[in-house]
Amino acid sequence: MSQTLPNMLENTIAKIREMVDVNSVIGNPITTPDGVTIIPVSKVSVGFGGGGSDFVSKNVNKQENPFGGGAGGGVKVTPIAFLIVKDGNVRMMPVAAPANTTADRIVEQVPDVLDKIASFIDSRTEKKGE
């Protein structure tokens, strides 16, 4: 049984809705034995597409032209933070994204390099002062 493009897209969207619910963004709370509650927070990215075409039938008596097409979709769930609830206080602890490029890695290392340079200069200054 062939489907039309709108039917294929509707079915794809329905499947995505089944996969993604509110618990995909704000996860179920996790309570530790010492009373700390951890709530995961995620980013959800959804993409879908489809296409198709009607073909001209060689059979003149046929009322409908054949249809060919397809549709697909995908969901990506990325953790971005955790909410920590302890003694009535709430803290947000972000999840650091890994560096994807060389420039990102260099930017991440700049604070460490500056700290090392500062301690080297401080140690040299202390030696000269003695």
Buried (B, 14 or more C-beta within 10 A) or exposed (E): EEBEBEEBBEBBBEBBEEEBEEEBBEBEEEEEEEEEEBBBBBEBEBEBEBEBEEEEEEEEEEEEEEBEBEBEBEBEBEEBBBBBBEEEEEEEEEEEEEEEEEEEEEEEEEEEEEEEEEEEEEEEEEEEEE
